[in-house]
């Protein structure tokens, strides 16, 4: 089993031939609905490995296999056909009974084959009971044809090579019967199903687990006989109905197991399928951006990561997760704090702080600002409103010097800021609280009075 290059605990679902790496569902670009999955790094189409690489071995699914028929429609069908089978067995006219028995057996086999095919295609729940209708009797005769062909082969060997070889071949015919049924379900062709080369190829592709499947089928067949002893002998309607119910239930389970074996070994058998309950809905823009960002991060492509974050934020300007993750990425890049990284952090920090304020997350403003200061000690936000908010918070947190630095020069840098009066009132209050700063506090009060009288003159103050 191959694991994803970027998620070692996740089995791979795709393979990129160009990059020579195995990838899980999360690490490929599914694009828009209906488009092929592509590699994020080289943009080539990737090879779909199906679900075989992460399919649970069929011998670990015994509980699930025996629960498989336990759905309302499936159980109803099994019970109804079992009752009909028992009723037909009570008919006094043999010919009519034979025809009806063929019809009932055909419906059951048709449904069982549908269970096999649906399971092989990834559907882990029984098909609708409508799958039992149509061509059931024809299916019975085709299965009889398979048995006749295999019996004829044994008879021919007996005539040519003797009874010992014929007996061995008869045992082998019974052993390969599940493989023949699987091939018939795959090809819908009697000759293809009984062809020795096809049978041998299927068994060799599956390997030793095929023997385990045989053992399970033998055990289930034996349990049917044992349960029949508990039900009791006789040809009463109740006994026949119960015996048919057990046998038919086990038949559906057996075909489901054969279908799951196909599903599990799909890679070896040359096709791909996925479980129908897998989340196959196309990912939205955000999920695709984040998936590629994580992959590029693991490849160390930090400039590309920044570019992807910028594109994502341009497409989704109000997304909280994208803002937070980009901010954390830039902070984490401080180990290689090159001028380019410092410029990015400084530029985005103001955007991020404005976003927090716009999103009514003032509780995170001061902490985020302080984290930027730890890396860029001279950083000052480029928004006067932010500076006033941060100065107020800094004062309450017991950092008056930081508050003064944020407020200083606001009237020169932002002469049209409507909050200049409360900003300098706050500055005067802070100065009065500091030792030996009373003179500066008085000057600040005079500036406030001037601002109140003539806001337009602040540019010359």
N, C-alpha and C positions, 0 to 999 in steps of 0.2 A: 504493500500500500504506500503510495507516495503522499507526502505531506506538502502543504503550501510552503513556499519559500519564506513568506513573510509571517505566517501564522503556523509554526511547527506543530501545534496541537490540532490543527484542522486538516482533514484530508483534502487533497486536491480534487477540484472538479474540472479544471481546464489545464491545458499545456500550451505554452508559447514555443513554437519550433524555432523562431528566430532568436529569442533570448535564452532558449534552453532552460526553462524553469516551469515548475508546477505551481498552479495558483488555485486558491479557493474562490468561492462565489464573490467574496467581498473585494478581491484584488483584481478583478477584471472590469473593464468598462462595458456595461451592458447597453449604454447609449439609450436612444429612444425606443419605444415599444416596437417590436418587430425587427430591430436591427441585430446584426450579429455581434457577439461578444468580442471585444478587442483587448489587446494588451495596452496598458497605460504607457509603458515605456517606449515601445516601438510602433504602436498603433496598428500592428498586423492582427488579422483574425486569429483567434486562439482555437485550439482543438478541444471540442467538448468531450470530456471523459465520462459523461453521464454520472449516475449515482453509484456505479459499481464500486468505486474507490472508497465510498463511505457507507456502503450497504452493510448492515449487520448480518453476520453469517446466519444462514437459514436454521442451523441447529440451535441457535440461541433464541429463535422466535417461536418455539413450540407453544408457549402460552398464547402468543398473539395469533398463531395459526389455528389453534383450537377455538379461539374466540372469534375468528374471522367470519363464520357463518351466523354469528349471534346478532344479527340485525333483524328487525321486524319483517321486512319483505323476504329476505333469504330464508329465515326460519319458516315463514308461512308457506313459501314454495316447497321446501323440503317436506313439511308436514302434510301439505295437500297432496303432493305426489306419492308420499308414502301411504296415505289413506287410500288413494285411488288404486295404488298397486295392490293393497290388501283386498280391496273390494273386487278388483278384477280377478284376483285369485279365487274368489268364491263363485264366479260365474259358472254355470253348468255347461255352457257352449264353448269348447276349447278353441275353435277357430276365432270366434269373436274375442275371446280372452287374449289370444296371441296377438291379434292386431292392436288391441288396446294396450297390451303390455309393451309392444314395440313403440307405440306413440309416447307412452309415459317414460320409458327408458330413453327415448330420443330427446324428450324435453329435458330430462335430468342431465344427460350427457352434453347436450347443447349448452346448458347453463354452466356445467362444470368446465367445459372448454373455454367459455367466456371468462370464467374466473381465472383460469390459467393465463389467457392472453392479456386480460386487464392487469393482472399482477405483474406479468413480465413487462408491461408498459409503464409500471409505476403506480398503479391504483391499488392501494392497500385496503380498500373496502369493497364488498361484493357489488357486482353490477346490478342494474335494475332487473327485475324478474322478466321484463320483456325480452331479455336476452335468451330466454328459454324457448321462445316461440319461433317457428319457421325452420324447415329443413331438418327437423330432428330425426325423422325416420331415415332420411338419406344419410345422415351422419352415422346412424347405427349400422347401416349396410356397408358404409365405407370402413368402419372399424372392423366389421365382420370380414371384410375383404382383406384387411391387414392381417387378421388372425389366420385366415385361409392361406394367404401367401406364406406366412411363417410356418404354418403346419405343413404346407406342401413342400417347403424346403426341407423340413425334418423328414418327411416321408421319402423324398428323393434321396437324401443322405442314407436313410435306412436301406433303401434298395441297392444303392451303389457301394456303400462302405460298411454296412452292417449295423446291428442293433446297438453296439457299444458307443460308436461315434454318434449315432442318431440320438441316443439318450443324453449324451453330453451336449449335443446341439439343442435339444429340447430344453435342458436346464439353462443354457445360455440364452435361448429365446425368451424365456421367462425373465431372466435377469436384465435383458436389454429392452423389455417391453416399455418401461417408463421413458427411456430415451426415444423409442419409436413414437410414443404418444406426444412427447415434447416436439419432435420433428414434425409430426403431422399438424400440431397446433401452429407451428411456425410457418410451414410451407403450404398447408392445406392440399397436400398431394400425397397419395398413397405410395406411389413408387419412390418418391424422394424420401418418404419416412422410413421405408423398409430397406433402402439401399445400404448395404453393409459399410461402405466407406463413410457415408454420412453419419451412421450410428456410431462408428468407431471414432470419428472426429469429434462428435459431441461428447462422448464419454471421456476421451483423452483431454479435451478442453476443460472439463469440470474437474477431472481427477478423482482423488480419493473421496471427496464429499458425495460423489455419485453412489458409492457403496453405502455411505451412511443413509442416503435417501432410500435405497433399497431396504436397508434394515428397518427404517421407520415404517415403510409401507408394509413390510412383513409383520411388524408388531401391531400395526393398526388392523391388518386383516385378521390376525390372531385374536385381537381384543374383540372384534366383531363376533367371532365364533364364541368367545368366552361369555360375552354379554348375552348372546343368544341362549346359552345354557341357563343364565340367571332368569331370563325372560320366561323360559320354559318351552318345552316342545309342543308340537301340535299345530294344527292349521286353523285355529280360531282366528276370527277377524282381528282381535286385539293383539294376539301374538304376532301375526303376520305384519300388522301395522307397526308395532314396536321394533321388530327386527328390521323392517325396511327403513324405518326412521334412523336407526343407528347406522346402518350400512350407507344410506344416502348422505347422512351428515359427514361420515368419514370420507366419503368419495369427494365431497366439496373441499374438505380439508386437504386431502391428498393432491388434488389438482392445484389448489392454492400454493402448496409447498413446491410443486414442480414449477409453477409460474415464478415463484420467488427465487428458485434456483437459477432460472433464466435471467431474472433481474439482477441477481448477485454476480453472475458470470457473464454479463453482457459484453464486457470488454473482450474477453476471450472468444466470444461467439460472434463478434463483429457488428454490434449495434449499440446504440446509446438510448437510455431512458432515465427519467427522473421521477422521484415520488411526486404524486399529484398534489400532496399537501405541502410541498415545499413552497416557500414564499417566492413565487416567480413573477410577482408584479414588478414592473420597471421601477428602478429607484428614481427619486426626484433629483433635481439639480443639486441640492444641498448634499444629499447622500453621496452622489457621484464625486462632487468636489472633495468632500472629506475623505472618501476612499482613496482618491489619487493623492491627496495631501499626505495621508499616512504612509502610502507606499513611497512617495518621493522623499519623505523624511528618513525612512529606513535606508534609502539609497544615498543619503547625505546631500541631496540636491536642494540646498536651502534657498538659493535664489529663485528656483522654480516654485518652491513652496510659498514664498512671499508673493510671487506673481499670481499663483492660484488663489491665495487668500484675497488678494485685491480684486480679482475677477469675481470671486464668489460674493464679496461684499458689494460690488457694483450691481450684481444681479439680485442680491437679497440684502438691501441696505438696512433693514430693520431686524435682522436676525441676531438674537442675543448670543447664541452659541458660537457663531462665526466670529463675532467681535471678540468674545472672551478667549476663544482658542487662538486667534491671531495675536492678541495681546500677550498671552502666555508664551506663545512661540517666540515672539520678539524678546521678551524678558529672558527666556531660556537661552537665547543666542548670545548672551552677554559674554560667555567664555571666549568668543571670537569677536569681541566688540570692535570691529573695524569701523572706519568712518562711514561706510555704506550702511552697516547695521545700526550705528548710532543715529544716522539721519533718518532711517526708517522708523526706529523706535520713537524718536522725537516727534516726527510728523504724525505717526499714528496715535501716539499717546493723547494728543489734544483731541483727535477725532474720537477716540475711545471715551475720554472723559466727557465730551459733549454728548456722546451717545448715552452714557450712564445718566447724565442729567436729564436728557430728553426722555429717557425710559423710566424716570422717577426712581432711579437707583442711587440716590444721593448717599445712601449708607455705605456704598463702595467707593465713593469719590476719593476721600482722603487716603484710604489705604492704597488704592491704585496709584495715586499721585506719589505717595511716599516710596512705593516700590520702584517707580521710574527714577526718583531722586537718588535712590541707592546706587543706580548705574550712571545716571547723568546728573551730577550735583547742581549744575547750572541751569537745569531745565525749568522753564516757566511756561505755563499754558498760554496759547495765543488768543484766548477768549476772555474779555474783561468780566463777564458774568461768572465764568468758572473761577477766575482768580478771586472774586469776591466771595463766592461760596466756599472755596478752599481756605481762604483767609479766616472766615468765620469759624469753620471747623477746626482749623489749626489753633485759634485762640482758645476754643473750648477744650482742646486737647492739651493745653499748656505749652504751646510752642509759639509765643508771641513774635519772636524774631522771624520765623518763617512767614507768619501772617503779614508782618511789615514788608518783607521782601516781595510778597505777592501784590500788595497794594501800592507800593512805591512806583510813582511815575505813571499811574493809570491815566491821569488827566492829560498827559502829553501824548501817550501812545493811542488813547481812545477818547478823543475830546468829545465825541458825540454819544458816549455811553451814558444812558439815562440813570445809571446807578452810581454816578460819581459822588453825589452828596452822601448817601449812606456808606459808601466805601471809605470816604475820608472822615466821616464821623466815627466809623469803626477804628480807623487808624489813629484818630485823636484819642479815643478811649484807651487803646492799647498803649500809646505813648505815655499817657497819664499814669498808667499802672506800673510803668518801668521806672527804675531809679534814674535820677539825673536827666530825665527826658521831658521835663515840664516846659522848657522853652520851645522844643520842637512841637509839643502838643499844642501850645498857644498858636504857633504858626499854622498848624494844621487846622485849628478852629477858624482862623482868619480866612484860610483858603475855602473852608466850607461856607462861610458867610459870603465870600465873593462868588462862589458857585451858585449859591441860592439867589443872589441878586442878579447875576448875569451869566447864565450857563454858556453863552456864546463866547465869552472871553476866556474860557478855560484854556484855550490853545496857547494863549500868551502868558499864562500864569507860571 
